[in-house]
Amino acid sequence: MFFAARGLAFENAFGGVTSFLRRTYSKDLSGFDLAVTGVPFDQAVTTRPGTRLGPRAIREASAHMVNDPPYGWGYNPLEELAIADFGDVAFDYAQVPDFPQRLTEHIGGILDAGSGAISLGGDHSISLPILRAFAARFGPLSLIQFDAHTDTWPDDDPSRIDHGTMFYKAVKEGLIDVGASAQIGIRTENADTLGITVIGARTVHEKGARAVAEQVRSLVGGRPAYVSFDIDCLDPAFAPGTGTPVWGGLSSAQAAHILRDLAGITMVGGDVGAPRLRGRMRRVN
Protein backbone atom coordinates (compact mmCIF):
# COMPACT_ATOMS: atom_id res chain seq x y z
CA MET A 1 0.00 0.00 0.00
CA PHE A 2 1.39 3.42 -0.92
CA PHE A 3 0.05 6.92 -0.39
CA ALA A 4 -2.57 5.70 2.06
CA ALA A 5 -4.81 7.87 4.21
CA ARG A 6 -5.01 5.06 6.77
CA GLY A 7 -3.19 1.84 7.55
CA LEU A 8 0.34 0.50 7.39
CA ALA A 9 2.43 0.80 4.23
CA PHE A 10 4.81 -1.79 2.84
CA GLU A 11 6.75 -0.21 0.00
CA ASN A 12 10.51 -0.59 0.40
CA ALA A 13 11.89 2.12 2.68
CA PHE A 14 14.71 2.79 0.22
CA GLY A 15 12.37 3.36 -2.74
CA GLY A 16 9.35 5.36 -3.76
CA VAL A 17 8.33 8.96 -3.34
CA THR A 18 8.82 10.21 0.22
CA SER A 19 5.67 11.52 1.80
CA PHE A 20 5.43 11.66 5.58
CA LEU A 21 4.74 8.13 6.85
CA ARG A 22 3.77 7.21 3.28
CA ARG A 23 0.55 9.16 3.67
CA THR A 24 -1.39 10.66 0.77
CA TYR A 25 -0.15 13.98 -0.58
CA SER A 26 -3.23 16.18 -0.70
CA LYS A 27 -4.27 19.83 -0.64
CA ASP A 28 -7.89 18.73 -0.27
CA LEU A 29 -8.35 17.88 3.42
CA SER A 30 -11.91 16.60 3.13
CA GLY A 31 -12.17 13.50 5.29
CA PHE A 32 -8.73 13.88 6.85
CA ASP A 33 -8.25 14.10 10.61
CA LEU A 34 -4.70 15.40 10.53
CA ALA A 35 -2.49 17.31 8.11
CA VAL A 36 1.29 17.17 8.36
CA THR A 37 3.02 20.12 6.74
CA GLY A 38 6.65 21.12 6.28
CA VAL A 39 8.10 24.51 7.17
CA PRO A 40 11.55 24.68 5.50
CA PHE A 41 12.66 27.93 7.15
CA ASP A 42 15.93 28.52 9.03
CA GLN A 43 16.63 32.22 8.62
CA ALA A 44 16.11 33.01 12.30
CA VAL A 45 18.92 30.88 13.73
CA THR A 46 21.81 32.33 15.71
CA THR A 47 24.46 29.68 15.05
CA ARG A 48 24.25 26.79 12.57
CA PRO A 49 21.66 26.88 9.76
CA GLY A 50 20.46 23.92 7.72
CA THR A 51 17.06 23.10 9.18
CA ARG A 52 15.38 24.23 5.97
CA LEU A 53 16.24 20.72 4.80
CA GLY A 54 14.57 19.18 7.84
CA PRO A 55 11.07 18.50 6.48
CA ARG A 56 12.47 16.63 3.50
CA ALA A 57 14.79 14.55 5.67
CA ILE A 58 12.06 13.77 8.21
CA ARG A 59 9.84 12.48 5.44
CA GLU A 60 12.66 10.30 4.17
CA ALA A 61 13.32 8.88 7.64
CA SER A 62 9.63 8.28 8.28
CA ALA A 63 9.56 5.64 5.55
CA HIS A 64 11.17 3.30 8.10
CA MET A 65 8.23 3.62 10.51
CA VAL A 66 5.23 2.43 8.52
CA ASN A 67 5.47 -1.35 8.47
CA ASP A 68 4.50 -2.04 12.09
CA PRO A 69 2.30 -0.42 14.73
CA PRO A 70 4.11 1.43 17.54
CA TYR A 71 5.34 -0.95 20.21
CA GLY A 72 3.38 -0.88 23.46
CA TRP A 73 0.88 1.78 22.48
CA GLY A 74 -2.16 -0.48 22.40
CA TYR A 75 -3.44 1.09 19.20
CA ASN A 76 -2.14 2.10 15.81
CA PRO A 77 -2.49 5.82 14.97
CA LEU A 78 -2.06 5.03 11.28
CA GLU A 79 -5.25 2.97 11.46
CA GLU A 80 -7.17 5.34 13.74
CA LEU A 81 -6.42 8.63 11.97
CA ALA A 82 -6.77 9.66 8.34
CA ILE A 83 -3.54 11.59 7.79
CA ALA A 84 -2.55 13.72 4.81
CA ASP A 85 0.85 15.06 3.86
CA PHE A 86 -0.10 18.63 3.02
CA GLY A 87 3.27 19.48 1.52
CA ASP A 88 5.31 22.53 2.55
CA VAL A 89 4.31 26.11 3.17
CA ALA A 90 5.06 28.21 0.08
CA PHE A 91 6.98 31.44 0.67
CA ASP A 92 9.54 33.71 -0.94
CA TYR A 93 12.83 33.05 0.86
CA ALA A 94 14.03 36.54 -0.11
CA GLN A 95 11.08 38.24 1.60
CA VAL A 96 11.83 37.19 5.17
CA PRO A 97 9.60 39.83 6.86
CA ASP A 98 6.57 38.41 5.03
CA PHE A 99 7.18 34.86 6.22
CA PRO A 100 5.43 34.87 9.64
CA GLN A 101 2.10 36.07 8.26
CA ARG A 102 2.38 33.63 5.37
CA LEU A 103 2.86 30.75 7.80
CA THR A 104 -0.02 31.88 10.02
CA GLU A 105 -2.32 31.91 6.99
CA HIS A 106 -1.05 28.51 5.86
CA ILE A 107 -1.81 26.87 9.21
CA GLY A 108 -5.09 28.74 9.50
CA GLY A 109 -6.21 27.28 6.19
CA ILE A 110 -5.55 23.76 7.48
CA LEU A 111 -7.48 24.38 10.68
CA ASP A 112 -10.39 25.98 8.85
CA ALA A 113 -10.62 22.85 6.70
CA GLY A 114 -11.40 20.90 9.88
CA SER A 115 -8.08 19.11 10.21
CA GLY A 116 -5.48 19.11 12.93
CA ALA A 117 -2.02 20.36 12.02
CA ILE A 118 1.46 19.08 12.83
CA SER A 119 4.36 21.14 11.46
CA LEU A 120 7.83 19.85 10.57
CA GLY A 121 10.49 22.52 10.94
CA GLY A 122 12.53 24.41 10.24
CA ASP A 123 13.99 26.47 13.07
CA HIS A 124 12.02 27.07 16.24
CA SER A 125 10.92 30.60 15.35
CA ILE A 126 8.12 28.99 13.33
CA SER A 127 6.20 28.30 16.55
CA LEU A 128 5.09 31.92 16.98
CA PRO A 129 3.19 32.35 13.69
CA ILE A 130 1.75 28.85 14.10
CA LEU A 131 0.54 29.64 17.63
CA ARG A 132 -1.15 32.77 16.31
CA ALA A 133 -3.24 30.62 13.97
CA PHE A 134 -4.19 28.18 16.72
CA ALA A 135 -4.94 30.82 19.35
CA ALA A 136 -7.21 32.68 16.92
CA ARG A 137 -9.39 29.56 16.82
CA PHE A 138 -8.92 27.93 20.25
CA GLY A 139 -8.01 30.83 22.53
CA PRO A 140 -4.90 30.81 24.74
CA LEU A 141 -3.20 27.42 24.67
CA SER A 142 -1.33 25.30 27.16
CA LEU A 143 2.21 25.08 25.79
CA ILE A 144 4.14 21.85 26.33
CA GLN A 145 7.65 22.67 25.14
CA PHE A 146 10.55 20.23 24.91
CA ASP A 147 13.74 22.25 24.63
CA ALA A 148 17.22 23.00 25.91
CA HIS A 149 16.31 26.70 25.98
CA THR A 150 13.24 28.52 27.27
CA ASP A 151 13.15 30.77 24.17
CA THR A 152 11.64 33.52 26.32
CA TRP A 153 14.44 36.06 26.17
CA PRO A 154 13.03 39.61 26.03
CA ASP A 155 12.30 41.00 22.58
CA ASP A 156 9.84 43.84 22.13
CA ASP A 157 10.65 44.56 18.50
CA PRO A 158 7.76 43.17 16.42
CA SER A 159 9.89 43.21 13.26
CA ARG A 160 12.49 40.77 14.62
CA ILE A 161 12.26 37.06 13.75
CA ASP A 162 14.34 35.09 16.24
CA HIS A 163 14.37 31.47 17.34
CA GLY A 164 15.17 32.43 20.95
CA THR A 165 12.45 34.99 21.66
CA MET A 166 9.28 33.68 20.04
CA PHE A 167 7.71 32.35 23.25
CA TYR A 168 8.37 35.68 24.99
CA LYS A 169 6.32 37.29 22.25
CA ALA A 170 3.71 34.53 22.43
CA VAL A 171 3.23 35.21 26.15
CA LYS A 172 3.06 38.98 25.62
CA GLU A 173 0.47 38.46 22.85
CA GLY A 174 -1.69 36.30 25.12
CA LEU A 175 -1.33 33.18 22.97
CA ILE A 176 -0.19 30.99 25.88
CA ASP A 177 -1.87 30.16 29.18
CA VAL A 178 1.32 30.42 31.25
CA GLY A 179 -0.20 28.89 34.39
CA ALA A 180 -1.03 25.73 32.46
CA SER A 181 2.21 25.44 30.46
CA ALA A 182 5.50 23.61 30.94
CA GLN A 183 8.98 23.64 29.44
CA ILE A 184 10.77 20.29 29.65
CA GLY A 185 14.49 19.56 29.37
CA ILE A 186 15.71 23.13 29.96
CA ARG A 187 19.43 23.50 30.73
CA THR A 188 20.31 27.10 29.87
CA GLU A 189 19.89 30.03 32.23
CA ASN A 190 17.02 32.50 31.86
CA ALA A 191 15.91 33.95 35.18
CA ASP A 192 12.47 35.21 34.11
CA THR A 193 10.19 32.23 33.46
CA LEU A 194 7.22 34.51 32.63
CA GLY A 195 5.11 32.25 34.85
CA ILE A 196 5.72 29.05 32.87
CA THR A 197 6.66 25.93 34.85
CA VAL A 198 10.22 24.92 33.97
CA ILE A 199 11.20 21.26 34.33
CA GLY A 200 14.94 21.12 33.84
CA ALA A 201 16.80 18.25 32.25
CA ARG A 202 18.27 17.24 35.61
CA THR A 203 14.78 16.99 37.06
CA VAL A 204 13.82 14.63 34.25
CA HIS A 205 16.90 12.50 34.95
CA GLU A 206 16.18 12.38 38.69
CA LYS A 207 12.38 12.09 38.77
CA GLY A 208 11.90 9.98 35.65
CA ALA A 209 9.68 10.25 32.61
CA ARG A 210 6.46 9.05 34.22
CA ALA A 211 6.60 11.56 37.08
CA VAL A 212 7.33 14.42 34.69
CA ALA A 213 4.43 13.45 32.43
CA GLU A 214 2.09 13.29 35.43
CA GLN A 215 3.19 16.77 36.51
CA VAL A 216 2.55 18.16 33.04
CA ARG A 217 -0.82 16.43 32.76
CA SER A 218 -1.83 17.97 36.08
CA LEU A 219 -0.81 21.43 34.85
CA VAL A 220 -2.61 21.16 31.53
CA GLY A 221 -5.79 19.43 32.65
CA GLY A 222 -8.39 19.45 29.91
CA ARG A 223 -7.25 22.67 28.23
CA PRO A 224 -6.35 22.74 24.54
CA ALA A 225 -2.62 22.05 24.37
CA TYR A 226 0.08 22.70 21.81
CA VAL A 227 3.22 20.52 21.85
CA SER A 228 6.43 22.08 20.54
CA PHE A 229 9.43 19.75 20.35
CA ASP A 230 12.83 21.31 19.67
CA ILE A 231 15.33 18.60 18.73
CA ASP A 232 17.95 20.20 21.00
CA CYS A 233 15.89 19.00 23.95
CA LEU A 234 17.80 15.79 23.34
CA ASP A 235 21.41 15.48 24.41
CA PRO A 236 23.87 15.95 21.52
CA ALA A 237 24.75 12.27 21.89
CA PHE A 238 21.29 11.54 20.45
CA ALA A 239 20.87 14.57 18.17
CA PRO A 240 24.31 15.82 17.13
CA GLY A 241 22.93 17.65 14.12
CA THR A 242 21.11 20.33 16.11
CA GLY A 243 22.10 23.94 15.50
CA THR A 244 22.48 24.81 19.20
CA PRO A 245 23.73 21.72 21.08
CA VAL A 246 23.73 21.75 24.90
CA TRP A 247 25.16 18.83 26.88
CA GLY A 248 23.20 17.07 29.62
CA GLY A 249 19.93 16.71 27.74
CA LEU A 250 17.27 14.04 27.51
CA SER A 251 17.79 10.69 25.89
CA SER A 252 15.57 9.70 23.01
CA ALA A 253 13.98 7.08 25.29
CA GLN A 254 13.15 9.64 28.00
CA ALA A 255 11.53 11.98 25.48
CA ALA A 256 9.54 9.16 23.89
CA HIS A 257 8.30 7.93 27.26
CA ILE A 258 7.19 11.40 28.38
CA LEU A 259 5.36 11.97 25.12
CA ARG A 260 3.63 8.61 25.35
CA ASP A 261 2.62 9.19 28.98
CA LEU A 262 0.99 12.48 27.96
CA ALA A 263 -1.65 10.45 26.10
CA GLY A 264 -5.12 11.76 26.86
CA ILE A 265 -4.36 15.50 26.90
CA THR A 266 -6.36 17.67 24.54
CA MET A 267 -3.60 18.21 21.99
CA VAL A 268 -4.81 20.43 19.18
CA GLY A 269 -1.51 20.73 17.32
CA GLY A 270 2.24 20.80 17.46
CA ASP A 271 5.56 21.29 15.74
CA VAL A 272 8.92 19.55 15.57
CA GLY A 273 12.14 21.50 15.22
CA ALA A 274 14.39 19.50 12.92
CA PRO A 275 18.14 19.00 13.28
CA ARG A 276 20.65 20.85 11.19
CA LEU A 277 21.79 18.60 8.37
CA ARG A 278 25.44 18.34 7.49
CA GLY A 279 26.26 17.46 3.90
CA ARG A 280 23.85 14.86 2.62
CA MET A 281 20.57 14.28 4.43
CA ARG A 282 21.94 11.51 6.55
CA ARG A 283 20.86 12.04 10.14
CA VAL A 284 17.46 12.66 11.68
CA ASN A 285 16.86 11.75 15.32
N, C-alpha and C positions, 0 to 999 in steps of 0.2 A: 504494500500500500504506500502511495506517495502523494504528497500534498493533500493530506487528510485534515478534515475539521476535527474529527474525533478518532481515538484509537491509536494503537501502536503502529509503528512503521518499520518496514524491514528491508528497505533498500540499503545496499552497502554503504557504510559510513564514509568510505573513501570516494564514492561516486555520486553523481546526481547534482541537481541544483540545490544550493544551501538556503533553505528557508529555516526559520527558527523552529526547532523540534519537528522538522518536516511537515509543518502545518501549511495550510493553503495560503498562498499569497492572494490577498483580496483588499480592494478599496471599498467594496460593498460589505458592510458589517451586518446586514440583515441575517438574523439567526445565530450570530456569534455572541458568546458570553464574554470573550476577552480578546483584546487586540494587543499584540506585541509590536512595538515600533522602535526603530533605531534613531538615535540622535548623534550623528557623527560630528560632534563639535568639541574642539579642545583649545579654543583661543582665549580661555580665561585662566589657564594654568600658570603657576609661578615658577615651576622648575622644568620638568621633562614633559614635552608634548608627545602626542602619538595616539591618544585615545580616540581620535576621529576614526581610527581603524577598528575600534572595539566592536561595534555592532556587527560588522562583517565577520570578525573572528569568533564572536560568541555564537553566531549562527553556525559557523563551520564546526565548532566544538560540540554544539548541541546535537549534531547528527549521531553522536555516540550514546545518546541518552534516550533513544526512542524504541528500543527493542524489548524492554522489560519495564514493568511497573516499579515505582520507587520502593526500595526495601523497607519494610516495617511500617509503612504508612497506613495500611489497611484499606486503601482505595487508590485508584489510579486517576490522577487529574486529567490525563489525556483521554480517558473514557468519559469522565464526568463533565468536562467543559468543552464547548466548541470554541476553538482557538484559531484566530487568524493571524498571519504575519502581515502587518499593515504596511510593510516597507519603511523607509526612512523619511523623516521630515525633510522637505525641500526648502533650501534657503540659499542665498547668495553669500558665499564665504567672504566676499570682499565688502559686504555691507554688515559688519559685525553689530553696530548699534540696532539694526532692525531684527536681529535674531531672536531676542527674548519674546517679543510680541508674536513673531511668526510661530514660535514653538507653543506659546499659550493657545493660539488659534488652532494649531494642529491637534493638540490634546483635547481641546474643547470640542472639536468636530467629532472625535472618537466618542467622547462621553455623551454628546448629544445624539449619537446614533444608538445609544443604549448599551454600549459595551464598556467593560472595564478596560483599563489601560496600564500596561507595564512598559516602561521605557528602558532601552539599552543605551547607556552612554558610551563614549562622551565623558567630558569632565564633569565635576560635581556641580558646577554652576547651573546646570540644566534644571536642577531641582526647583529653583525659584519660579521660573515661568511655568513649570508644570504645576506647582502648588497653586499658583494663581488660578489656573483653569479648574482645578479640583475645588478650591475654596469657593469659587463663584457658584458652584453647584451644590456643595455639601456643607458650606459654612466652615468655620475654623476646624482644623484637623488635629488629631493626635499624631505627632511625628514619632516614629520609631526609627532611629538613625543608627546605623552601624558604621563606625568611623574611627580613625586614629585622632581626628581633629574635630573640635566642636563646630567649626565653620561659622562662629558667631562673633568674629572680630568686628569692631565698630566700623561702619561704612554708611555715611549719610549722603553720599553722592549718588543720585538715582541713575546717572549716566554710566557708572562703573559696572563692569561685568567681571566678577571675581569668584573663583571657586572656594574662597575662604571666608566670604562674608554673606553668602546668600541666605543663611538661616537667621542671621541678624536682621536682614531686611524683611524676611518672612515674618519674624516676630513683630517687628515694628509695623508691618502692614496688616497685622491681625489675622494672618493665614493659619497660625499654629495656636492650638490650645496648650500653652506652656505647662500648665499644671497637670496635664494628662499626657505628657511627652517624655521620651527618654532617649539618651544618647549612650550607645553601648560600645565599649572597646576603646574609649578615649585614653590617650597617653601623651598629650601635649598640653601645656599650661595655658589656660585662659580663665582668669579669675572670675569674670562676670558670666554666670550661667544663664542669665536672663530668665531664671525661674524654671528652667528645664532640668529634670533629674539626670545627673551624669553618673553612669556606671562604668568606672574605669576598667581597663584591661586587667589590672591586678585583681580587682573584685571578681571578675569573671573567672579568673584562674583559681581564686580561693573559695568562692561560693559555689561554683559549678553552673553549668548551663541551665539545668532545671530550675534552680532557685532564681536565677536572673530572669528567666522567662516568666516565672510566677510573679515576680515583682513588677515586670512590665505589664503583664495582663491585668494586675490589680490597678495600676495607674490608668490604663486605657479604658478599662471597663467595656461598655458597649458602644463607645463613641466611634465615629468613622475614623479610620486610621490610615496613614500613609507610611509605607516602609521604604526607606532610602538606604541602600547598601553601597557604601564606598569600599572598593576592593582593598584600600589600604587599612581597613579594619583588621584584615589578616596580617599576621607577622610576615615580614619579607621572605622568610623561609618558605612560605606557602604561596606568596604572590610577589615574586621579585620584580615583576614588570611594572609595578605601580609607579606613578610619577613622583610621589612624595612618601618614600618608605620610612617607617618608624619601627624600631625594634621593640620586642616585648608584646606583640599583638596576639590576637586570637588565632587558634588553629582552625583549619577548615572544618574539622569535626565539631569543635565548639560552636562555630557559627551555624553549622547545619542543625545541630541539636537545639539551639535556641530558637531558630526559625521554625523548626518543626513543632516545638513545644508552645509556640504562639498560636497554634491552630485554634480556631474558634473566635479570634478577634474579628471585628468588622473591618476588614481591609478593603479599602475602595480603590487602591492603586499603589504604585511603587516605581522605583527606578533602581538601576544597577550601574554603578560607576565602573567602567571597564579598566583593565590594566593598560599601561603604555606598552606598545608592541615594538620590539627591537628587531630590525631587519624584516625577515619574513614573518607572517602571522603564525607564530609557532608556540605561543604560550598563552593560555587563558585559564585562570584558576577560579 
